[in-house]
Amino acid sequence: MPATGTTKPLHELSIAEAGAALRAGELTATALAQDALARIAALDGALNSFITVTAERALADADAADAAFKAGIDAGPMQGVPYALKDIYDTAGIRTTCHSKLLVDNVPAADSVVAAKIKAGGGVLLGKLSTHEFALGGPSFDLPFPPARNPWNPEHIPGGSSSGSGAAEAAGLCRMAMGSDTGGSIRGPAAYCGTVGLKPTYGLVSRRGVFPLSYTLDHCGPLSWTVEDAAITMEVITGHDPLDPASADVPAPDFRSGLGGDVSGLKIALPRHFFAQAEGVSPEVLAAIDKAADLLAKAGAIVEEVTIPDYELFNAVGRVIMFSEAFAIHEKDYRERPLDFGRLTFTRMILGATTSAADLTQAYRLRPGAGGGGQPPAAQAVRRDPLRLGAGAGRALRQLLGRLPAKLADPDHAVQRHRQPGDVDAGRVLGLGPAAFGADRRAALRRADGSAHRGADREGAGPDGAAAGDSRAQAGGMRRRCAEGHTRCPHERG
């Protein structure tokens, strides 16, 4: 259904375009919502991007937005615009599951800060989106809901953990989808699905009411159709929250102020060696990076190749912090309901039970600004010289990963295999008896392997550890890359 004054279908309108049509009286929020709901009904059966569709809420929000426009009330650029939330954002009266059996019946009493801000700004909530379980383990087939698929090719994965956000946005099911990013969970799905994804500066967006993965690493941000739409969303959701300890009490930037400018004089660092040495990188990817750098240089930017110092050290730092904090959040459920975790989440997160206070302290010393507060002296020193503490702390962190069995030190590979005698003994680490992690747990893992993960060691397992082999009929042979040959989103963004 085209909007008045444009040949574009409604689902291809950006937030800025839809907003202009709404304010000109050429379009109603109800028409936008109805079109989005019809598109979800027609397409999402193959994509699984939504866990919960809130049709009644969407139509009520749209009716309220239309009434506000008629009354001359404009609550901001999201008024009347359909959006969706990754299912880790609390929504009052609407379940928030984190894509997990552990929270399948969880209905929050209050909205997260981000949800409340968008609601106050007149946004139209379409529903809650798929994620990897607790924003960590996936794609998984032993959870209450199926994993989201890539709209470019449903046989491929959309990236994660904001998998449903990337898929829904690329498929034109919503105008904006909120995600979260701890180690790439906004940027990855945006790259896999061909959308814009923004990991905001730490502290700009409140995380209160968003289920945490890692307290000191989590960020909330949008996936959108255009860069301008990401800027518009940031205008709505940015702001100091005194009840979020990591929230920055700083003036909100003018996110749209630089959209009309050019890149003349902009200095861009290009760590080409990092991309060139990445495992499994294709010539096409390197060629695309080089072409982008060349185009930026021709447009006036200053592109300089740089070398990233000791990336593996900082990768180790991130893993130690993330898994330690994640395990601390979920320790009670590990002890009391271990079988209710999906296998991938369970096996990845258990790494946090093996780290010591000394390991975590060394990781924090090497990470500038950990904790969201002021810069401690050690962190300030590391910011001036990132390798100043490398001789001691760096060696200790490398040794930590070296002490761990290889199958858990590299979870991207370990999670697809049966438990082996050399794996970390979760029962011993947690002090649990055999009823939780002994024969019963191993039998459960074998059953899970036999159904959803069987054959992942054989040819056909995806580079992200996606299930394959005998489970291909269920898993659909999902792969890491988008469909070959595509140069644009299949929905042809004009």
C-alpha positions in Angstrom: 0.0 0.0 0.0 1.8 3.2 -1.1 1.7 6.3 1.0 0.1 9.4 -0.4 2.6 11.5 -2.3 5.1 8.8 -2.7 5.5 5.6 -4.8 7.1 3.7 -1.9 5.2 1.0 -0.1 4.6 1.8 3.5 7.0 -0.7 4.8 9.9 1.0 2.9 9.3 4.4 4.5 12.0 5.6 6.8 11.1 7.1 10.2 11.8 10.5 8.8 9.7 9.9 5.7 6.8 8.4 7.6 7.0 11.3 10.1 6.8 13.9 7.4 3.7 12.1 5.9 2.0 11.8 9.3 2.5 15.5 10.1 1.3 16.5 6.6 -1.9 14.6 7.1 -1.0 12.3 4.1 -0.8 9.2 6.3 -2.3 7.9 9.6 -0.5 6.0 12.3 -3.3 3.4 12.1 -2.6 2.7 8.4 1.1 2.3 9.2 0.4 -0.1 12.1 -2.1 -2.1 10.1 0.3 -2.5 7.2 3.1 -3.6 9.6 0.9 -6.1 11.3 -0.2 -7.5 8.0 3.4 -7.8 6.8 4.3 -9.6 10.0 1.5 -12.1 9.6 2.5 -12.7 6.0 6.3 -13.1 6.4 7.3 -13.9 10.0 6.2 -17.5 9.9 9.4 -18.1 7.8 11.6 -15.7 9.8 10.6 -16.2 13.5 11.8 -12.7 14.3 8.9 -12.1 16.7 8.3 -14.0 20.0 5.2 -11.9 20.8 3.2 -9.8 18.5 1.2 -7.1 20.4 -1.5 -6.3 17.8 -4.0 -4.8 20.2 -1.4 -2.6 21.8 -0.1 -1.5 18.4 -3.6 -0.4 17.2 -4.3 1.4 20.5 -0.9 3.2 20.3 -1.6 4.1 16.7 -5.1 5.4 17.5 -3.7 7.5 20.4 -1.0 8.9 18.0 -3.6 9.9 15.4 -5.8 11.5 18.1 -2.7 13.5 19.3 -1.9 14.7 15.8 -5.5 15.9 15.3 -5.3 17.7 18.6 -2.1 19.5 17.6 0.0 17.5 20.0 3.4 16.3 18.8 5.3 14.2 21.3 8.4 13.9 19.1 9.8 12.2 16.0 8.7 8.6 17.0 5.0 9.6 17.3 2.9 7.2 15.2 6.0 5.1 14.1 5.9 1.3 14.5 8.8 -0.2 16.4 9.7 -3.4 18.2 11.9 -4.4 21.2 14.4 -7.2 21.7 12.8 -9.5 24.2 15.1 -8.5 27.0 13.5 -5.1 27.4 10.8 -5.1 30.2 7.4 -4.1 29.1 4.6 -3.6 31.6 1.9 -6.3 31.3 3.7 -7.9 28.3 5.9 -10.9 28.8 9.6 -10.6 28.6 11.2 -14.0 28.1 14.8 -13.5 27.1 14.1 -16.4 24.7 14.5 -18.8 27.6 12.4 -21.4 29.4 13.5 -19.9 32.7 11.5 -16.7 32.0 8.8 -18.0 29.6 6.0 -16.7 31.9 7.7 -13.6 33.1 5.4 -10.5 32.9 7.1 -7.3 34.2 5.1 -4.8 36.2 6.9 -1.8 34.7 8.5 -0.7 31.5 12.2 -0.4 31.0 13.4 3.1 30.7 13.9 2.8 26.9 10.4 1.3 26.4 8.9 4.1 28.6 10.7 6.8 26.6 9.5 5.5 23.3 6.0 5.1 24.6 5.9 8.6 26.0 7.1 9.8 22.5 4.1 8.3 20.8 5.7 5.2 19.4 3.6 2.2 18.2 4.8 -1.1 19.8 4.4 -4.1 17.5 5.9 -6.7 19.8 8.9 -8.4 21.3 11.7 -9.8 19.2 13.7 -13.0 19.2 17.2 -13.1 20.7 19.8 -15.6 21.6 19.0 -17.0 25.1 19.8 -14.3 27.6 21.6 -12.4 24.7 24.4 -15.1 24.8 23.8 -18.6 23.5 22.6 -19.3 20.0 21.2 -20.0 17.5 19.6 -22.8 19.5 16.9 -25.3 18.8 16.3 -26.5 22.3 14.5 -23.3 23.5 10.8 -22.5 23.8 10.9 -20.5 20.6 12.7 -21.1 17.3 15.7 -19.0 16.3 15.2 -16.1 13.9 16.4 -16.5 10.3 17.9 -14.1 7.8 15.4 -12.5 5.4 18.0 -12.5 2.7 17.9 -16.3 2.8 16.1 -18.1 5.6 18.7 -20.9 5.4 21.2 -18.5 6.9 21.5 -17.0 10.3 20.8 -13.3 11.0 23.6 -12.9 13.5 23.1 -12.4 17.2 22.3 -11.9 19.8 19.8 -9.2 18.5 18.8 -11.7 15.9 15.1 -10.9 15.7 15.9 -7.2 15.6 18.2 -7.6 12.6 15.7 -9.9 10.8 12.6 -7.8 11.5 14.3 -4.6 10.4 15.7 -6.0 7.2 12.4 -7.5 6.3 10.6 -4.2 6.7 8.4 -5.5 9.5 9.1 -2.5 11.7 10.6 0.9 11.2 13.0 0.5 14.1 14.1 -2.4 16.4 15.9 -2.0 19.7 18.8 -4.3 20.3 21.6 -4.7 22.9 25.3 -4.9 22.4 27.8 -6.5 24.8 30.3 -8.0 22.3 28.8 -7.2 18.9 25.1 -8.1 19.3 23.8 -5.0 17.5 26.6 -4.6 15.0 26.7 -8.3 14.0 23.0 -8.6 13.0 23.1 -5.2 11.3 26.1 -6.5 9.2 24.5 -9.9 8.5 21.1 -8.4 7.5 22.1 -5.3 5.8 20.7 -2.7 8.2 22.1 0.2 10.2 23.1 -0.8 13.7 24.4 1.6 16.4 26.2 0.7 19.6 26.0 4.0 21.5 28.7 5.5 23.6 28.6 3.8 27.1 26.3 5.6 29.5 24.2 7.5 26.9 21.2 5.2 27.0 19.8 3.8 30.3 19.9 0.0 30.7 17.5 0.0 33.6 14.8 -2.6 33.0 16.8 -4.4 30.4 17.9 -7.9 31.4 21.7 -7.8 31.8 24.3 -10.0 30.3 27.3 -8.2 31.6 26.8 -5.2 33.9 29.9 -3.3 32.7 29.8 -4.2 29.0 26.1 -3.9 28.1 24.8 -1.2 25.7 21.3 -0.5 24.4 20.9 0.8 20.9 18.8 0.8 17.7 18.8 -1.1 14.4 17.2 0.9 11.7 16.5 1.4 8.0 18.8 4.5 7.6 21.5 6.4 9.6 19.0 9.3 10.0 16.5 6.8 11.6 19.2 5.7 14.1 19.9 9.4 15.0 16.1 10.0 15.4 15.8 7.0 17.8 18.8 8.2 19.8 17.2 11.6 20.3 14.3 9.8 21.9 16.1 7.3 24.1 19.2 9.2 25.2 19.2 10.8 28.6 20.7 10.6 32.1 19.1 8.0 34.5 20.2 8.5 38.1 19.0 5.0 38.9 21.4 3.4 36.3 24.8 3.6 37.9 26.5 3.6 34.5 24.3 6.4 33.1 26.3 9.5 32.1 25.1 12.9 33.4 26.0 14.8 30.2 24.0 16.9 27.8 22.4 14.9 25.0 24.2 15.3 21.7 22.5 16.7 18.6 22.6 13.4 16.7 21.2 14.8 13.4 23.5 17.9 13.3 26.1 16.3 11.1 24.0 14.3 8.7 24.1 16.8 5.9 27.9 17.2 6.0 30.7 15.5 4.1 33.8 13.5 5.2 36.4 16.0 4.1 39.2 16.0 6.7 37.7 13.2 8.7 40.5 10.9 10.0 39.7 7.2 9.7 41.9 4.4 11.1 41.9 1.2 9.0 43.2 -1.9 10.8 43.5 -3.8 7.5 45.8 -6.4 9.0 43.1 -7.4 11.5 40.6 -8.1 8.7 43.1 -9.7 6.5 44.2 -12.2 9.2 40.7 -13.0 10.4 39.9 -16.7 10.3 37.7 -17.6 7.3 37.6 -14.1 5.8 36.7 -14.2 2.1 38.4 -12.2 -0.7 35.1 -10.5 -1.4 34.9 -9.1 2.1 38.5 -7.7 1.9 37.7 -6.2 -1.5 34.6 -4.5 -0.1 36.6 -3.0 2.8 39.3 -1.8 0.4 36.7 -0.3 -1.9 35.0 1.5 1.0 38.3 2.9 2.2 39.1 4.1 -1.4 35.7 5.8 -1.7 36.1 7.6 1.6 39.6 8.8 0.6 38.3 10.1 -2.7 35.5 11.9 -0.8 38.2 13.8 1.2 38.7 11.6 4.3 42.1 10.8 5.6 42.4 7.0 5.7 45.4 5.7 7.6 46.3 2.0 8.1 46.9 1.2 11.8 47.9 -1.9 13.8 45.8 -3.0 16.7 48.1 -3.8 19.7 47.7 -7.3 21.1 44.0 -7.8 20.1 44.0 -11.3 21.6 44.8 -9.8 25.0 41.8 -7.5 24.9 39.7 -10.3 23.6 40.7 -12.3 26.7 39.9 -9.4 28.9 36.4 -9.1 27.4 35.7 -12.8 27.8 36.8 -12.9 31.5 34.7 -9.9 32.4 31.6 -11.0 30.4 31.5 -14.6 31.5 32.2 -13.7 35.1 29.5 -11.1 35.3 27.0 -13.3 33.4 27.6 -16.3 35.7 27.1 -14.0 38.7 23.7 -13.0 37.4 22.6 -16.6 36.7 24.3 -18.5 39.5 21.1 -19.2 41.4 19.5 -20.8 38.3 22.6 -22.7 37.6 22.3 -24.3 41.0 18.5 -24.8 41.1 17.3 -25.1 37.5 20.3 -26.1 35.3 18.3 -28.2 32.9 16.1 -25.2 32.0 19.0 -23.5 30.2 19.6 -24.1 26.6 22.7 -26.2 26.0 24.7 -23.5 24.3 24.0 -20.9 26.9 24.8 -23.3 29.7 28.1 -24.4 28.2 29.3 -20.9 27.4 28.3 -19.2 30.7 29.9 -21.9 32.9 33.3 -20.4 32.0 32.5 -17.7 34.4 32.4 -20.2 37.3 36.1 -21.0 36.7 37.5 -17.5 37.0 39.0 -16.2 40.2 38.7 -12.8 41.8 42.3 -12.2 40.8 41.6 -13.0 37.2 38.6 -10.6 37.2 40.6 -7.9 38.9 43.4 -8.1 36.3 40.9 -7.9 33.5 39.3 -4.8 35.1 42.8 -3.2 35.4 43.4 -3.7 31.7 40.0 -2.4 30.6 39.8 1.4 30.8 36.8 2.8 32.5 35.3 -0.5 33.7 32.2 -0.1 35.9 30.9 3.0 34.3 32.2 5.4 36.9 35.3 7.5 37.0 38.6 6.4 35.6 40.7 4.5 38.2 44.4 5.3 38.1 45.3 1.9 36.5 42.6 2.4 33.8 43.9 5.9 33.1 47.4 4.5 32.7 46.1 1.8 30.3 44.3 4.4 28.2 47.6 6.3 27.9 49.6 3.1 27.2 47.3 0.1 26.5 50.2 -2.4 27.0 51.6 -0.9 30.2 50.1 -3.7 32.3 50.5 -6.3 29.6 53.6 -8.0 31.0 51.9 -9.0 34.2 48.2 -8.9 33.8 48.2 -9.8 30.2 50.3 -12.9 30.8 48.0 -14.0 33.6 44.9 -13.7 31.5 46.5 -15.6 28.7 47.5 -18.3 31.2 43.9 -18.4 32.5 42.5 -19.2 29.0 45.4 -21.7 28.6 44.5 -23.5 31.7 40.9 -24.0 30.6 40.1 -27.0 28.5 40.2 -25.9 24.8 36.6 -26.9 24.3 35.4 -24.3 26.8 38.2 -21.7 26.2 36.8 -21.3 22.7 33.1 -21.6 23.2 32.3 -21.0 19.5 33.6 -24.5 18.9 32.9 -26.2 22.2 29.2 -25.6 22.4 28.4 -27.9 19.5 30.1 -31.0 20.8 29.3 -33.6 23.4 30.8 -33.2 26.9 34.3 -34.8 26.9 36.3 -36.0 29.8 38.6 -33.0 29.6 35.8 -30.4 29.8 35.3 -28.3 32.9 33.3 -30.3 35.5 30.4 -27.9 36.1 29.2 -30.0 39.0 32.5 -29.8 40.8 32.9 -26.1 40.1 29.5 -25.3 41.5 29.6 -27.8 44.3 26.5 -29.6 43.0 25.6 -33.3 43.4 25.1 -35.8 40.6 21.4 -35.1 40.4 22.1 -31.7 38.8 25.3 -32.3 36.8 26.1 -36.0 37.0 24.5 -38.8 35.0 21.2 -36.9 34.7 22.8 -33.8 33.2 25.0 -35.8 30.8 21.9 -37.8 29.7 20.1 -34.6 29.1 23.0 -33.2 27.1 23.1 -36.4 25.0 19.3 -36.1 24.3 19.7 -32.5 23.3 22.7 -33.4 21.0 20.7 -36.2 19.5 17.8 -33.9 18.5 19.0 -30.4 17.9 22.7 -30.6 17.6 23.5 -34.1 16.3 26.1 -34.3 13.6 27.6 -30.8 14.2 31.1 -32.4 14.2 30.5 -33.6 10.7 30.8 -31.7 7.5 28.1 -28.9 7.3 28.5 -27.3 10.7 28.5 -23.5 10.1 31.4 -21.4 11.1 29.4 -19.9 14.0 28.7 -23.4 15.3 25.2 -23.5 13.8 23.5 -26.9 14.1 23.8 -29.0 11.0 24.2 -32.7 10.1 21.2 -34.8 10.9 19.4 -31.7 12.3 19.5 -30.0 8.9 15.7 -30.6 8.3 15.0 -28.7 11.6 17.9 -26.2 11.5 17.5 -25.5 7.8 21.2 -25.6 7.3 21.6 -22.1 8.6 25.0 -20.6 7.7 26.9 -17.5 8.8 27.0 -15.7 5.5 24.1 -14.0 3.7 23.0 -15.5 0.4 25.7 -15.2 -2.2 25.1 -12.8 -5.1 23.0 -10.3 -3.1 24.3 -6.7 -3.3 21.2 -5.1 -1.7 18.6 -5.9 0.9 15.9 -8.1 -0.8 13.4 -5.3 -0.1 15.3 -2.8 -2.2 15.7 0.2 0.0 15.3 3.0 -2.6 
